[in-house]
């Protein structure tokens, strides 16, 4: 548990609040998390949190914005160089694995919102919609150009979303099914390789 030191700067304390809030929201949901819980995790008092954020809702929105911004930055970086066809798909898959592996709380938070219809579900969906539309557009252009095999692009993206995101969110169940840790470095390498091969067989016309 991170603790704010007496000499911590405002920026450091704000970052610690967001980190603690992300863990709490991912584990217990929005309704199951209180400002006192977050304050205890950071090692400060509740009024100190309100000095940085006016409400729990403001903290939740800041957590979501940070996560979606980080995800968007990673995707933009993955597609910055104009690759074509399968090579670009493979880069984006690698970026997705990297992000979700390093941000498992994001996975749990989004799954909570999607399954339970959380208080900010519409905002998450609205924020992610442009990224989804951009990906669909890329797939459809590459399929039309013959660089990728033809499929229903939106459904293909949803399949990829499930193959990657669900693996991380369902890690406890997968642990039971496999009898081993699905988030170990070796298990992640194997799953990454299998997902890439699955999509290569579906998309790569070569």
Secondary structure in CASP SS format (residue, H / E / C, confidence):
PFRMAT SS
TARGET T0000
AUTHOR 0000-0000-0000
METHOD secondary structure of the structure
MODEL  1
X C 1.00
X C 1.00
X C 1.00
X C 1.00
X C 1.00
X C 1.00
X C 1.00
X C 1.00
X C 1.00
X H 1.00
X H 1.00
X H 1.00
X H 1.00
X H 1.00
X H 1.00
X H 1.00
X H 1.00
X H 1.00
X H 1.00
X H 1.00
X H 1.00
X H 1.00
X H 1.00
X H 1.00
X H 1.00
X H 1.00
X H 1.00
X H 1.00
X C 1.00
X C 1.00
X C 1.00
X C 1.00
X C 1.00
X C 1.00
X H 1.00
X H 1.00
X H 1.00
X H 1.00
X H 1.00
X H 1.00
X H 1.00
X H 1.00
X C 1.00
X C 1.00
X C 1.00
X H 1.00
X H 1.00
X H 1.00
X H 1.00
X H 1.00
X H 1.00
X H 1.00
X C 1.00
X C 1.00
X C 1.00
X H 1.00
X H 1.00
X H 1.00
X H 1.00
X H 1.00
X H 1.00
X H 1.00
X H 1.00
X H 1.00
X H 1.00
X H 1.00
X H 1.00
X H 1.00
X H 1.00
X H 1.00
X H 1.00
X H 1.00
X H 1.00
X H 1.00
X H 1.00
X H 1.00
X H 1.00
X H 1.00
X C 1.00
X C 1.00
X C 1.00
X C 1.00
X C 1.00
X C 1.00
X H 1.00
X H 1.00
X H 1.00
X H 1.00
X H 1.00
X H 1.00
X H 1.00
X H 1.00
X H 1.00
X H 1.00
X H 1.00
X H 1.00
X H 1.00
X H 1.00
X H 1.00
X H 1.00
X H 1.00
X H 1.00
X C 1.00
X H 1.00
X H 1.00
X H 1.00
X H 1.00
X H 1.00
X H 1.00
X H 1.00
X H 1.00
X H 1.00
X H 1.00
X H 1.00
X H 1.00
X H 1.00
X C 1.00
X C 1.00
X C 1.00
X C 1.00
X H 1.00
X H 1.00
X H 1.00
X H 1.00
X H 1.00
X H 1.00
X H 1.00
X H 1.00
X H 1.00
X H 1.00
X H 1.00
X H 1.00
X H 1.00
X H 1.00
X H 1.00
X H 1.00
X H 1.00
X H 1.00
X H 1.00
X H 1.00
X H 1.00
X H 1.00
X H 1.00
X H 1.00
X C 1.00
X C 1.00
X C 1.00
X E 1.00
X C 1.00
X C 1.00
X C 1.00
X C 1.00
X H 1.00
X H 1.00
X H 1.00
X H 1.00
X H 1.00
X H 1.00
X H 1.00
X H 1.00
X H 1.00
X H 1.00
X H 1.00
X H 1.00
X H 1.00
X H 1.00
X H 1.00
X H 1.00
X H 1.00
X C 1.00
X H 1.00
X H 1.00
X H 1.00
X H 1.00
X H 1.00
X H 1.00
X H 1.00
X H 1.00
X C 1.00
X C 1.00
X C 1.00
X C 1.00
X C 1.00
X C 1.00
X H 1.00
X H 1.00
X H 1.00
X H 1.00
X H 1.00
X H 1.00
X H 1.00
X H 1.00
X H 1.00
X H 1.00
X H 1.00
X H 1.00
X H 1.00
X H 1.00
X H 1.00
X H 1.00
X H 1.00
X H 1.00
X H 1.00
X E 1.00
X C 1.00
X C 1.00
END
